[in-house]
């Protein structure tokens, strides 16, 4: 689709037809990026979107943590001794 840049104060903008906005799933906030000689417009993702659903799935599978169990145990005394001897 070809369109024109329009003046908006000291800036410029484009009018994006409603069907394109709906098809792309864009809402009020977007992220603009320069790609080569063009611009990419992407929907701004909501912080932590999907985390609630992911946590629910973990609970349903009986997995209670988001991280693997550590393979080692912190030993502050050994670290202090090692630093002191260096």
N, C-alpha and C positions, 0 to 999 in steps of 0.2 A: 504494500500500500504506500502510496506517495502522498506526502502532506507538506505543509509549509510551516516554517517557524513564525510565531506571532510575538509581537512585543508585549511584555508584561512589565511595566515600569522600566527599570534599567536592564532587566533580564529578558530572556526569550523563552518561549515554551511551545509546546505542541498540544493540539487537541487530540485526545485518544478516543476513538469511537467506543461507546458503551459495550457493544458486542465483543470487542477485543479485550477490554478490561475484564469482562465476565469470563471469557474463554481462558485468559491467563490467570484468573483467580486473584487479581490484584484488589487490595483494599485501600484504605486511606493513606497508609505509609508505605513508601517504596524505597529501594536502594538503587542509586544510579552508579554505573561503572563505565569507564571509557574502555572500549574494546576495539583495538586497531584504530580505524577512522570513524567509529560509530559509538553509540551509547547503548548500554544494556539496561533495561528496567526490570527489576525483580521485586517481588513482594518481600517486604521486611518480615523476617520470621520473628515470632514472639519468643522472648527469652523463656527457656525451659518448656517450650511447647512440646507436648507429647510425653513429658516426664511422668505425669500422673498415671497415664495409661500404661506406660512401661513398668512402673512400680506395681501397679495392680496385676499385670501379667506375671511379674516375678513372684508376688505373693501367691498367686494361683498355682504356680509351678513348685511352690515350696522353697524358693530361693529367697533368702532374707537379706542378702547384702548385694550391693552394686559392684563390689570389688572382690577379687579372688582373695582367699586366705593368704596371709604373708608366709613366705617360705623361711623366714629368718626372724629372730627376735632381737630387738634393740638392746644392746648392752652398753650403757653409758660409761660404766667403770672401765671397760676394755678400751673404749675410744679415748677416754681421758688419759689412760696409761700410755696408749700408743702415741698420742699427741705430745705428751710430756717427755717421752723418750726420743722424740725426733729432733 
